[in-house]
Amino acid sequence: MNSKRVISGFMIAIVLGIILLIKSNLITGIIFTVIALIAMDEYLRAISKICKPIKWVSYLSCLSVMLINYIPKEYLANALLITLPSILLILFLHVIITDMKISFKDVAYTLLGICYVPGFLIFLSLIDGMEKGKLLLLYVIIAAWITDTFAYAIGRRYGKHKFSKVSPKKSIEGCIAGTVSSVLVALLYTFLLNKFAGFEFTYIEITILGTLLSLIGQIGDFSASVIKRYVNIKDYGTLIPGHGGILDRIDSVLFIAPFAYIIFTII
């Protein structure tokens, strides 16, 4: 395995550990917001090859990742519901004010980025704000990064059946190995939480949860690849040696976060 990838992965793990140890939701929210801003910048630079995104709205939307936990819970659902119409209103108002110098295509790609980056990342903040949310966040990381690590390692060595032209290096064997490995690690983590942290998750629940989140994460990974294929780039950035940009590293996490939040509120 690429040494740069290993070193970068180790550094990411340290940053993740710091996030999980921080007790202040405000500081965690600021960290998530910074991640959102960097990821948004990478996305905007990528799509700027094919359109003219409305950047100020995109960057401003990233503040929602930090502010979401300061909305009273009784108003949270309404706040989330009104967000998309409000953003569309602002984007089309921008088109009107500029006498249509901004096209519908520009609006569409801008809106996609807002939904994709801060729109999904706010659910990490919401999970973090739940009771024992820091411990729940690790389920998201396990589903995303354990799946990715083992899918890469096993697929590279034993993968013979290619999954999709969207990402030619990924194999069916790797995808299966990633999901199985992720579920096993999630079960081990659940054993520790049940024993030492007062959780009462059943192993059937976690097997279903782990499988579902792992598969969603892999769809997220493929989705990020779809965008890269359309704009003809290999990676979103070079910030993380061996991994690409921030967006290359969190593409699975982004898709998993909203589904994980909904499931956690149920179980």
C-alpha positions as CSV (number, residue, x, y, z in Angstrom):
1,M,0.0,0.0,0.0
2,N,1.2,3.5,-0.8
3,S,3.3,4.8,2.1
4,K,1.8,8.3,1.7
5,R,-1.6,6.9,2.0
6,V,-0.7,5.1,5.2
7,I,0.9,8.1,6.8
8,S,-2.1,10.3,5.8
9,G,-4.5,7.8,7.1
10,F,-2.7,7.8,10.4
11,M,-2.8,11.6,10.6
12,I,-6.6,11.5,9.8
13,A,-7.1,9.0,12.6
14,I,-5.4,11.4,15.0
15,V,-7.6,14.3,13.9
16,L,-10.7,12.1,14.3
17,G,-9.5,11.1,17.8
18,I,-9.3,14.7,18.7
19,I,-12.8,15.4,17.4
20,L,-14.2,12.5,19.4
21,L,-12.4,13.6,22.6
22,I,-13.6,17.2,22.4
23,K,-16.6,17.7,24.7
24,S,-17.7,21.1,23.4
25,N,-20.2,20.8,20.6
26,L,-19.3,24.4,19.6
27,I,-15.7,23.4,18.9
28,T,-16.7,20.3,17.1
29,G,-19.2,22.3,15.0
30,I,-16.4,24.7,14.1
31,I,-14.2,21.8,13.0
32,F,-17.0,20.4,10.9
33,T,-17.6,23.8,9.4
34,V,-14.0,24.2,8.4
35,I,-14.1,20.7,6.8
36,A,-17.3,21.8,4.9
37,L,-15.7,25.0,3.7
38,I,-12.6,23.1,2.4
39,A,-14.8,20.4,0.8
40,M,-17.0,23.1,-0.8
41,D,-14.0,24.9,-2.2
42,E,-12.8,21.6,-3.8
43,Y,-16.2,21.0,-5.2
44,L,-16.5,24.5,-6.6
45,R,-13.1,24.3,-8.2
46,A,-14.0,21.0,-9.8
47,I,-17.3,22.2,-11.3
48,S,-15.9,25.5,-12.4
49,K,-14.5,23.6,-15.4
50,I,-18.1,23.2,-16.8
51,C,-20.1,26.1,-15.2
52,K,-20.0,29.3,-13.2
53,P,-21.2,28.4,-9.6
54,I,-22.6,31.0,-7.3
55,K,-19.7,30.8,-4.8
56,W,-20.8,33.2,-2.1
57,V,-24.0,31.3,-1.5
58,S,-22.1,28.0,-1.5
59,Y,-19.6,29.2,1.1
60,L,-22.2,30.9,3.3
61,S,-24.3,27.8,3.4
62,C,-21.4,26.0,5.1
63,L,-22.1,28.0,8.3
64,S,-25.3,25.9,8.7
65,V,-23.1,23.0,9.8
66,M,-22.1,24.9,13.0
67,L,-25.4,26.7,13.6
68,I,-27.7,23.7,13.2
69,N,-27.3,22.6,16.9
70,Y,-28.4,26.0,18.1
71,I,-31.9,25.7,16.7
72,P,-34.4,24.6,19.3
73,K,-35.4,21.0,18.7
74,E,-39.1,21.9,18.4
75,Y,-38.2,24.1,15.4
76,L,-35.6,21.9,13.9
77,A,-37.9,20.0,11.4
78,N,-39.4,23.2,10.1
79,A,-36.0,24.8,9.8
80,L,-34.7,22.0,7.7
81,L,-37.9,22.0,5.6
82,I,-37.6,25.7,4.8
83,T,-33.9,25.6,4.0
84,L,-34.1,24.2,0.4
85,P,-36.9,26.7,-0.7
86,S,-34.9,29.5,0.8
87,I,-31.7,28.6,-1.0
88,L,-33.6,28.2,-4.3
89,L,-35.1,31.6,-3.7
90,I,-31.7,33.2,-3.2
91,L,-30.2,31.5,-6.2
92,F,-32.9,32.5,-8.6
93,L,-33.0,36.0,-7.1
94,H,-29.3,36.2,-8.0
95,V,-30.1,35.1,-11.6
96,I,-32.7,37.9,-11.8
97,I,-30.5,40.6,-10.3
98,T,-27.6,39.7,-12.7
99,D,-29.9,39.8,-15.8
100,M,-29.5,36.1,-16.4
101,K,-25.7,36.2,-16.6
102,I,-26.0,33.2,-14.3
103,S,-27.6,30.3,-16.2
104,F,-30.0,27.6,-15.0
105,K,-27.1,25.1,-15.2
106,D,-25.0,27.3,-12.9
107,V,-27.9,27.3,-10.4
108,A,-28.3,23.5,-10.6
109,Y,-24.7,22.7,-10.0
110,T,-24.5,25.3,-7.1
111,L,-27.6,23.8,-5.5
112,L,-26.2,20.3,-5.9
113,G,-23.0,21.3,-4.0
114,I,-25.0,22.9,-1.2
115,C,-27.1,19.8,-0.8
116,Y,-24.1,17.5,-1.1
117,V,-21.6,19.1,1.2
118,P,-23.1,21.2,4.1
119,G,-26.6,19.6,3.5
120,F,-25.2,16.2,4.4
121,L,-22.6,17.4,6.9
122,I,-25.1,19.0,9.1
123,F,-26.2,15.5,10.1
124,L,-22.8,14.8,11.6
125,S,-23.4,17.9,13.8
126,L,-26.8,16.6,14.7
127,I,-25.5,13.2,15.6
128,D,-22.8,14.9,17.7
129,G,-25.5,16.8,19.5
130,M,-27.3,13.7,20.5
131,E,-26.9,11.9,23.9
132,K,-23.6,10.1,23.7
133,G,-23.3,11.5,20.2
134,K,-19.5,11.3,20.1
135,L,-19.7,7.5,20.5
136,L,-22.4,7.3,17.8
137,L,-20.3,9.2,15.3
138,L,-17.8,6.3,15.3
139,Y,-20.4,4.1,13.7
140,V,-20.4,6.5,10.8
141,I,-16.6,6.4,10.5
142,I,-16.5,2.6,10.8
143,A,-19.1,2.2,8.0
144,A,-17.2,4.7,5.8
145,W,-13.5,4.1,6.4
146,I,-13.4,0.4,7.4
147,T,-15.4,-0.3,4.3
148,D,-13.1,1.8,2.1
149,T,-9.9,0.4,3.6
150,F,-10.8,-3.3,3.3
151,A,-12.5,-2.8,-0.1
152,Y,-9.3,-1.2,-1.3
153,A,-7.0,-3.8,0.2
154,I,-9.0,-6.9,-0.7
155,G,-10.1,-5.6,-4.1
156,R,-6.6,-4.7,-5.1
157,R,-5.3,-8.2,-4.3
158,Y,-8.2,-10.5,-5.1
159,G,-10.6,-8.4,-7.1
160,K,-11.4,-9.9,-10.5
161,H,-14.9,-8.8,-11.3
162,K,-15.2,-5.1,-11.9
163,F,-18.2,-3.3,-10.4
164,S,-18.8,-0.3,-12.6
165,K,-17.2,1.8,-15.3
166,V,-17.7,4.8,-12.9
167,S,-14.8,3.5,-10.9
168,P,-12.9,0.9,-12.9
169,K,-10.5,-0.1,-10.0
170,K,-13.3,-1.1,-7.7
171,S,-14.4,-4.8,-7.7
172,I,-17.3,-6.8,-6.5
173,E,-15.0,-8.8,-4.3
174,G,-13.7,-5.6,-2.7
175,C,-17.2,-4.2,-2.1
176,I,-18.3,-7.4,-0.4
177,A,-15.1,-7.6,1.7
178,G,-15.5,-3.9,2.7
179,T,-19.1,-4.4,3.9
180,V,-18.3,-7.7,5.8
181,S,-15.3,-6.1,7.5
182,S,-17.3,-3.0,8.4
183,V,-20.1,-5.0,10.0
184,L,-17.6,-7.1,12.0
185,V,-15.8,-4.1,13.4
186,A,-19.2,-2.4,14.2
187,L,-20.3,-5.6,16.1
188,L,-17.0,-5.5,18.1
189,Y,-17.5,-1.8,18.8
190,T,-21.1,-2.5,19.9
191,F,-19.9,-5.2,22.3
192,L,-17.6,-2.6,23.9
193,L,-20.3,0.1,24.1
194,N,-22.9,-2.3,25.6
195,K,-20.4,-3.5,28.2
196,F,-18.7,-0.2,29.2
197,A,-20.9,2.7,28.0
198,G,-24.4,1.6,28.9
199,F,-25.7,1.0,25.4
200,E,-28.3,-1.6,24.7
201,F,-28.0,-2.2,21.0
202,T,-28.8,-5.7,19.8
203,Y,-26.3,-7.4,17.4
204,I,-29.1,-8.0,14.9
205,E,-29.8,-4.2,14.9
206,I,-26.1,-3.4,14.4
207,T,-25.7,-6.1,11.7
208,I,-28.6,-4.5,9.7
209,L,-27.3,-1.0,10.5
210,G,-23.7,-1.8,9.6
211,T,-24.7,-3.5,6.3
212,L,-27.0,-0.6,5.3
213,L,-24.6,2.2,6.1
214,S,-21.7,0.4,4.4
215,L,-23.6,0.0,1.2
216,I,-24.8,3.6,1.3
217,G,-21.2,4.7,1.9
218,Q,-20.1,2.8,-1.2
219,I,-22.9,4.5,-3.2
220,G,-21.6,7.8,-1.9
221,D,-18.1,6.9,-3.0
222,F,-19.3,6.0,-6.5
223,S,-21.4,9.2,-6.6
224,A,-18.3,11.3,-6.0
225,S,-16.6,9.4,-8.8
226,V,-19.5,10.2,-11.1
227,I,-18.9,14.0,-10.6
228,K,-15.2,13.6,-11.1
229,R,-15.7,11.7,-14.4
230,Y,-18.0,14.5,-15.7
231,V,-15.5,17.2,-14.9
232,N,-12.5,15.0,-15.9
233,I,-10.4,15.1,-12.8
234,K,-8.7,12.3,-10.8
235,D,-9.1,13.8,-7.3
236,Y,-10.8,16.8,-5.8
237,G,-7.6,18.1,-4.4
238,T,-4.1,17.3,-3.1
239,L,-4.5,18.3,0.5
240,I,-4.1,14.7,1.8
241,P,-1.2,12.9,0.1
242,G,-2.3,9.5,-1.1
243,H,-6.0,10.3,-0.7
244,G,-6.6,13.4,-2.7
245,G,-8.7,16.2,-1.2
246,I,-11.0,16.4,1.8
247,L,-13.9,15.6,-0.4
248,D,-12.2,12.5,-1.6
249,R,-11.9,11.3,2.0
250,I,-15.4,12.2,3.2
251,D,-17.5,11.3,0.2
252,S,-18.8,8.1,1.9
253,V,-19.3,9.9,5.2
254,L,-21.4,12.5,3.6
255,F,-24.0,10.0,2.2
256,I,-24.0,7.9,5.4
257,A,-24.6,10.8,7.9
258,P,-28.3,11.6,7.2
259,F,-29.3,8.0,7.1
260,A,-27.3,7.2,10.3
261,Y,-29.0,10.2,12.1
262,I,-32.5,9.0,11.1
263,I,-31.7,5.4,12.3
264,F,-30.2,6.6,15.6
265,T,-33.3,8.6,16.3
266,I,-35.3,5.4,15.9
267,I,-33.2,2.9,17.8
